[in-house]
Amino acid sequence: MEIKEQADRDSLTGLFNHSKLFYDLENCEKNKENICAVFIDLDDFKDINDKYGHKFGDEILVKFSQLLLNTVRNKDRVYRYGGDEFVILFTDISKDVGKNIIERLYAAIRNFQSKISFSAGLSTCDEVINSYKEIVEIADRKMYLSKKQGKGSLRE
């Protein structure tokens, strides 16, 4: 079981990884769970790496991961999608409660490090047509809309 646990985790942050996300989405779909997904991308993260180095960038990713875990509920799952991208899966939650948790995350990051911001997109299983995997794609598209509109905000 320990090897499976390691295989499901991102080695830097300890969060669940990309493949575990899609495995969990399949299970959520099988069980017809009411889920809400948030796709998060740190704003201008490449600039942080370029200016301060990758070691500093990695420290930011680790600290941001902890901030995510400290902000969500115990039953929610947090994944490092790749690079500076993260996904949160909320279960049994309304869109409004999901938004409130992300607003708390915005406040927490401002307190932690005012120079760091993130753009986010939120989607629910109500928006899915074919499979729950779409929930991540929809949230990702909404996140890009947030970036285009000036970064540092949630698009629902």
Summary of the structure (lengths in Angstrom):
residues: 156
radius of gyration: 15.0
end to end distance: 37.1
largest distance: 45.7
contacts: 479
relative contact order: 0.19
helix: 53%
strand: 21%
